[in-house]
Amino acid sequence: MKKILVIEDNQAIRENTAEILELADFEVVTAEDGKIGVEMAKSTHPDLIICDIMMPHLDGYGVLKILNKNPNTSRIPFIFLTAKSEKSDFRKGMGLGADDYIVKPFEDSDLLDAVEIRLKRSVEFQENFDNNVDGLNSFIEKSRGLEELGELSKERKEKEFLKKKEIFREDDHANYLYYIISGKVKCEMTDTYGKSFVTEIYNPGDFLGYLSLLEGSEYKSTAVAMEKTRVAIIPKDDFLQLIQKNKDVSSKFIKMLSGNVIDREKRLLHLAYSPVGERVAQALYKLANNDENKKANTANINLSREDLANIVGTAKETLIRMLSELKKEGIIELEGREISVVDMNRLKSNASDF
């Protein structure tokens, strides 16, 4: 039985909506204002949320914003229930990520039709596509099946890049989305003094260049293969069709692209405010967790000292000194360019609240 959360401050409308849904064999939970609704969404994990806009304490727009920031609630289909029917209101709600609107007063059939459609669409895109090229193809095949999307390209070109070869360059106009099939890629930026720093390391299953495509601008960084790397190349028009033509597709695809965006935001904050020793431990801990052969408390990192220094945002000499200190503490071992983490727990502790 599907569970639906109804957030509505008007008791009569709340109870009437709940009754209609219960008669249609849905499990219904209710909340009388936005703040309570947010907490109930987090605790009850509903399959769909119906929410009024004009409410005391926290309005419907605020509810949607909060839920969209939480990975556990951001995927829940969301329908606004409102007496406001101006185009600007619809545009604002849809811009925040709402899936649909029901305008009060409404017929029972209007409510049930909207709920059934949103639940059906949600189920179609709840499938967890494998994080590999087959998963990418499966996702696009599923997307192609929706009439609204029209025809997407049936074949995606693949290209291989040797170590140190550029995939795209900073300030080049963004025309493609790149999906890493195998290998490893670093993205680096150059500051006004000509110094390069690594903004991120990407692994198989990651996407490159999507923010620039969404903005319709140039690539913000230079992507360089760190080893022999194979990528799938998705034309800009195909990508924009996925994003623009269907809310369900855009939601799913953006989540595939976003991945560890919260970790990336935290990394930028630490880069700005944390002592260099903490930043080194943070970078090593993150890279160690990406090691495919990582064991419970150990991992190996194969990365040049220059690249690691650029990730940390410090001089190469400072990095080498920090690595020596970690070695003395028995947290890592060094052999050539290879760094072996022998105590992940202590490394995590040195990384502070990373």
N, C-alpha and C positions, 0 to 999 in steps of 0.2 A: 504493500500500500504506500503510495507516494505521500510525502508529508509537505504541507504548505504552511508557511508562516504569513499571517495577515497582520499588518501593522496599520492601525487606524484609530484615531483618537475619538471618533464619533461612535459611541457604544452601539446605537441602533444599526448603523451601517456595518460595523465590525461583526456583530452577531448575525446579521442577515447574510453577509458574505460567507461567514463560517458555515452557516446552515446550508447554503446552496452547495458548497464544496463537500460537506459531509454527506449530503444526500447523493452526491456523485461518487461516493466511496473513497474520498480523500481523507487522510488524517490531517487535522487542522490544529495549529497552535496560534494563539493571538497575543498581541501586545498593544497597549493603549497609548504608547508614545514612541518616538524614535529612539531614545536612549535605551529603553527596555527592549525594543525591537532588535537593536544591535547585539545586546547581550544574549537574547534568545536565539538569534541567528548563529552565534558562536557556540552556544551550548546544545542546541537541538539539531543542528545540521539539516535544515530543511532541503527538499528537492527544488523548491521554488518559493520566491518571496513576492507577495503583493503588498504594496506600500503606498499610503496616502502621501501627498506632498506637503500640504499645509498642516503642520502639527506643532504643538508647544515643545519647548526644550530642544528638540532637534528635528528639523524638517526632513522630508523625503530625500532631497538632494544630499543633505549631510549624511543620512543613513547610507546612501549608495556610495558616496566617497569613502567612508570609513570601511565598508565591506569590501570595496575594490582594492584597498590597500592590504587586506589580510589574505594571504595565499589560501587559507582554509575556507574563505567565504567568497572569494572573487569570482569563482566559476558558477555560483548559484544563479540561475535565471531570475531576472528581476523585472516585475511589471509595476508600473505606476498606476495607482487608482486615484483619480483626481477630478475635480469639477472644473479645473482650468483647461481650456482647450485651444488657447492661442498658439499659433505656429511657433512663436518664440519659446514657449514653455516646452513644447514637444522637442524642439531643437536642443534646448539646454539639457533636458533629460536624456535624450539619445546620445548627446555628446559626452555625457558622464558615463555612459555604458548601459543604460536601461535597454531592455529587450523589447518592451511594448508598453502601450498606454491603454487604459480602460477609462472612459469618461463617464462620470456620474451625472445623472442616473443611468443605470445600465440594465439590460435584460439578462435574465439568467443564462440564456444561450450565449450572449456576448462574452460573459465571464468565463464560461466553461470552454468555449471555443478557443479563447486566448490562452487559457491554461493548458489545454491539450496540445495546441500547436507548439508552445514553448517547451513543454516537457518532451515532446517527440523530437524536436530539434536538439534539445540538450542531450538526449540519449544517443543520437547519431554521432555527436562529437565528444562523448565521454570516453570513447575508445582511446586507450593509451597507445599511440603509435610508437613503434620501436624507434629508438634514437639512433637510426642509421639510414643509409640511403634507401633501403626498402621501406622503412617507415615514412620517409619523406614522400616517396612515390605513392604509398598507400594513402597518405593524407591528401595529396593532390588529386588522386583518383576519386576519393570520397567527395572532395570539393567539386570536381568536374561533374559529378552526378546531380548537383543542384542546378536547376534551370536558370536561376538568377545569375550564375557565374559565366554562362556561355562557354565557349570553347577555350580551354587553356592549351598551351603547347603540349603535345603528347610526348615529346622527347626533350630531355635536358642534357645539354652538352657537358661532357666531363673533360677536365684538363689536368695534366700533371705538372707540378713545379718542382724543380730541383732545389736543394738546400741553398739558402740565401737569395733566391729569386723572388722578385716582387710580384705579388698577386694583383694589387692595385696600389696607387700612390696617393699620398695626401694632396688634396686640391684637385685631383682628377674628378671629372664629372661622374656622378654615380649612375651607372646604367645597368648594373647587375647585382643580384644577391648571390653570395657564395656560400656553399654548404660543404663542410669538410668531411670527406669520406674516409680518408686516412692521412696520417701525418700530424704535424703540429705547426701552428702559425703564431707569430707574434705581431701585434699591432703597436707601432711606435709613432710618437709625435715629436716635432722639433719646436723648441721655444724660440723666442726672439733673439737669443744669443747663439743659436745654431746647435744647441745641445739636444740630443735625442733622449727620450725616455720611453720605456715600454709601458703601455697602458693596460695591456691584457695579453694573456697567453690562451690560445684557443686549441681545442682538441677535437677528435672525431665526434660528429654529432652537433657541433656548434655552427652558427651562422655568422657571416661577416657582411658588413655594409648596410644593414637594414635601416639603421637610423638615418643615414644619409638619403636613402631612397624615400623614406617617409617624409623627410623634410624637402625633398626635391633639390638637394644641394650637392656640393662636392664631398668626396670622402674626407672624413675628419682626421684620418691617420693613414700611415703606410702599412700594408700587410705584407709580411715577409715570411716565406717558408723557412722553418727552422730545421727541417729535414725533408726528405722526399715526400711530397704532399700531393694528394689527389683531391680535387674539389668538383662538385657539381655546380654548374653555372645556370642560374635562373634569371631570365630576362626581366627587366623592370616592369614591363606591362603585365606579365603573368603574376608577379608579386603584388602589384597594385590591384589587380582583379581580385586576388584572394582577400586582400585587406578591405577593399572598398565596397564590394558587391553584396556581402552577406555578413551580418553581425556575428553569427555563430562561427563562421570561418575566421573572421578577423580576431575574435576572442581567443580561439584555439591557437591560431598561428602566432599571435603576439605572445602568448604564454610559452610556446615552443621557442620563440626567439629570445624572450626575456631571460628564461632560465634562472641564473644566479644574480639577477640585477641588484638584489638587496645586499649580497656579499660585495658586489662591485662598489656600491655606494659607501658601504662601511670602509672598504679599502681606501677610497679617496679621502674619507675623513681621517683615517689613521695616517695616511701619507702627509696630510697637512699638519696634524697635531701630535703624533706619537714620536717618542725618542727613536733614534736610528736603530738601537738594539732591538726594540720591539718590532720595528718595521721589518727588519731582517728575519726575525722569528716568524712574523706573520706571513711573509712571502714564502719562506721555506715550508711552513705548515700547509699553506694552500697548495703549493706545487707538489708536496709529498702526498696529499690526498688525491691528486690526479694521477698518481703512479698506478698503473694497471696491476702491477705485481705487489702492491702494498700489502703488508701483513698487519697483524693486530697493533704492533707498536713500532714497526720499522718500515722504511721506504727509501727509495733511491731517486736522486734528482740529477739529471745530466743536462747541465746548462752552463754556458760560458759565464765567467765572472763579470764580464762587461754587460751581458744581458741581465743578469741578476741584479747588478748595481743599478741598471736603468729601471728595473721593476721597483726596487726599493726607493729610488730617488736619492741616491747618494754617490759619492766618489768611489771608484773601484778600490782604491787603497783603504778607504774606511770599511768597505764591505769585507775585504780580506781580513782586516783586523777583527771584525765582529765574528767572522767564521772561525778564526783561531780561538777566540774566547769560548765559543760554543763547543769547539773540539776539546778544549781543556776541561770543560764542565762534563764531558762525556755524553753530550747530547747528539753530536754528529761525528762522523769520520770522513776524512778527506783523502781522495786518491785521484790525482790528476784533476780533471774538471768535474769528476763525479763526487757528489755529496751524498753520503749515506746517513740517513736519520736513524739512529739506534734507540732513541727514546722519544716517541711521539708525544707522550703525556707531558714530559718536562718541556718539550718544545712548545706545546700549546700553552703551558703555564707562562713561558717567557713571552708569548705573544699577547699577554694580558687578556683583555676581554674580546679578542678577535673571534 
